[in-house]
């Protein structure tokens, strides 16, 4: 990680954490519900989605104020809901998340469902009530709902479940993951551009970068399930093959998966080069690509 992203995170990440905790603690919610919501939110994580949004605003010299933090924070709340529900027995049936027992293992299955429901709905509540213009909020809320809902992440999740019964082609696998994982990551880039007043040409490249980054993120996650340990990831590994999941290593082999990762990263860098031609310094987004360090089995 170069100095640009590291220095930005050092300043902004503690502020984001403060905003997240302040918002949830300020809700007039049932104590058990609030405790369950905070448990998953405070379990750590890289905060990649909100940090992408914030980094793009910084890149465009957009002041990072209360409204921008709300847009970023609402994205992390919704992502956290998706993790709680993913871990449920009806979905991925995981016992560990980020090195801690999953929400339903601590609070019970019904409570975990409701904690996820609470995070999902209050994500939109926070964004709708923040200090951004009405025009910006409408634009963000519409695209946020599309990315998270049946035209985005949720369709990707059901395609993943149904795909366990058959072997997908590479084209089908990419389409699945562009929804399941890529939709929210692409929205993070899109939202940063909307808030910052990006031009149509700049928005095109931000969307291209977000799409490529999202694809790389999922390929890398599939690779880590093969080559990492539970201690390193904070969750169970080698589950994909046992559960007959469609993955890039399963379809292409480990070397083939790394090649697809390299292709996605090359396309992401191409989008950044095009963005540079519009007069934007993209170094901070270049640094995000350093997340994908090679780790052989």
N, C-alpha and C positions, 0 to 999 in steps of 0.2 A: 504494500500500500504506500503510495507516494504521500508527500507532505500535504498536498492540497486537500484530499479527502480526509486524511487523518486530522489535520488542523480544523477542518470544518466540523467533523464529528465531535472533536473535543469541546467545541463551543456550543454546538446546536443540540447534540444528543441529550445532555443533561436537561436542557430547556424543554425538549420534547417529552422526556420522562416526567418532568414536573407538570407539564400541561396534561398529560394522560392521567396521572394520578389525581391531580386536582379536579379534573372533570368527573371522573368516576366517583371519587369520594364526596363530591358535591351533589350527587344525585339523591333525590328523595325516594329511595328504593328500600325494599325489605332487606334487613341486615344480612340474612343468609345469602340472598341473591347477590348483593353487592360484594360479599366476601368471596363468593365463587367466581364472580367476574374478575375481581382484582387478583385472585390467585393465578389465573391463567395469564392475565396481562402482565403481572409482575414476575413471571417465571423466566424472564430474559428474552433472548432472541436478538436477531441482528437488526431488526427494524428497517430492513432494506426498502420496503415499499414507501413508508413515509420519508425516509432519508433520500430516496430518489426524487420525490416531489420537492422536498426542501432544497436539495442540491440544484435542481433545475431553476428554481426561483432565485437562488443565489447566483447562478450562472448568468441569468438575465438581469441581475442587479435589482431584483424585486425585493423590497423590504419584507423581511420575515416577521410579520406581526401576528396578533392574536388570530386573525382570520386564516392566515396561512397555516399556523399550527393546528387550527381546528380541521382544516382540510386534510392535513397530514395525519393528525391523530385519529380522525374518523376512519381513515383507511386502515390503520393498525387495529382499531377496535373490530372492524369487520373481518380482517384477516384472523384475528384471535378467535372470533366466533367460529370461523370455518375450521380451525384446528381442533377446537373442542368437539365439534360435531364429527369431524373426520376420525377422531380417536374412539368414538362410541363403538360398542360391540356390533351394532348393525352396519357400521362402515368399516374402518380398518382394524378395530378391536385392539387398540394399543394400550399398554400399561404405563409406558413412559413417554414423556414429552419434555425435551430440554433437560434431561437428567432428573426429572421429578415425576411422581405419580401423576397420571393424567387426571383431568377434572372429575370424571365420573368415578374414579377410584377413591377420590377424597370425599366428594360430596354426595355421591349417588347418581344413578343414571338420569332420573327425572330432573334433579337439580342441575345437572350438567346441560341437559337440553335447554332448560330455561335460562341458564347463564349465557349460553350461546345466543338464544333468542333475544336476551336483553342487550347483549353487545351489538348484535346485528341492527336492532331497531334504534338504539340510542346513537349509533354511528350516524344515521341520517338526521336524528334530532340535533346532534351537535353541529353538523354541517349546516343545517337549515337555520340555526339560531345564531351563527357566528357573525362577526363584523366584516363581511364581504358584501359587495353590492348585490342587489336582488338579481340582476342580470347574470352575474358570475355564479351565484348560488344555484340558479335554475339550470345553467349549463353544466355545472359540476354534478348536481343531484341526478340529472337525467343520465349522464354518462356513467356515473357511479353505479346506479341501479342496473344499467345495462350490463356493465362489466361483472357485477356480482350475481346477477340473477339468471333466469332461464335462457337468456341469450348469451351468457358468459360462463362464469365459474360453475354454476350449478349444473348446466348441461355437460360440462366437462367432467364433473364428478360422477354423474350417472353413466356417461359413456365409459368411464374408467371401470365402474362396477360391472356393467354389462359386458365389457371387453374381457373380463376374466373367463368368460365361457367360450371365447374364440380367439384366434390369433389374428391380430390386426396387421395391416400393411404399414410400411413406414409413413406413407401419406396419411393414413387414418390415425396413426399414433401421434403425428405432429399436429393434426387438426384437433385431436382430443386435448393435447397439452397446451395448445394455444388458448383453449378455453379454461381448462382446469387451473393451470398455473399462470399462463401468460396474460389472461384478461386483466387481472388486478395490477400486475406489473406494468402492462401497457397503459392502463388507466393512470397510474402514478405519474408516468411521463406526460401523458395527455393533460392531466390536471395541472401539473407544473407549468405547462405551456399556456393553458387557458388563463391561469392566474397571472402569468407574466406578460400576457399580451403578445404571444409569439405570432409571427406572420404565418400565412398559409404554407409557405415553403418550409419554414422552420418546424411547423407542426407536423408536416409530412415526415420529416426526418426524426423528430422525437417519437412519433408513432412507430416508425421503422426500427429505431433503436429499442424501444420498449418491447416490440414483438420479438426481436432477435434475442434480447436479454432474457425475456421470459422463457423462450425455447432453450437457451443455454442453461438457465437455472434448473429446468426440469431434467435435462439430460445429465447435468452434473449431479443432481439428487439421485438419479437412478444409478449413476456410477458409484457414488458414495455408499449406496446400499450394498454394493458388491465388495468394495475395497476397504471400507472403514470398519471400525469396531463400535460397539455400543457405548463404550466409554468416551470415544471421540465425538459421536453424534448426539449422545444423550437420549437415544431412543433405540428400539430394536432394529437390528440389521438383518440382511439376508431373508427378509420376509417376502420380497417381491416374487422370488422364484417359488417359494413354498405355496403362496397364495395364487399362483398362476397369473400374476400381473403382466400386462404388456409393458415392457421396458426396452430402452435402447440397447443395453448390454444383452438382454435376452433375445432380441431380434437380430442384432448386428454383431454380437460379441463385444468384448471390452475395447479392443482396438477400433472396431467400427464405431462404437459409441463415442470414443475420443475424437474420431474424425468428424462425426456430426457436431460435436461440441466445437471443434476448431472452425467448422464452416459457419456455425451460428455466430461465433465471436468475430470472425472475419466480416460477416455481414453487418454486425453491430458497429464495428470500426468504420466500415464504409459509410454508414449513416452518420456517424460523428464527423467524418471528413466532409461530407456534404453540408452538415450543419456549420462547420467552420467556415465554409465558403460564404455563408450569410453574415459573417462578422461576429460570430459567437465563439468565445474561448471555451472549449469543451474538456479541458484537462480533468476536471472533477468527475465527469462521466467516464472518461478513459480509466480512471482509477477504480471505478466500480467493476471493471472487467478483470481486475486483479483477484477478485474473489475466486475465480475459477482456476485455482492452481492444480497442476496435475499430480495425482496420487495413484501410483500403480499398485496392483494387488501383490 
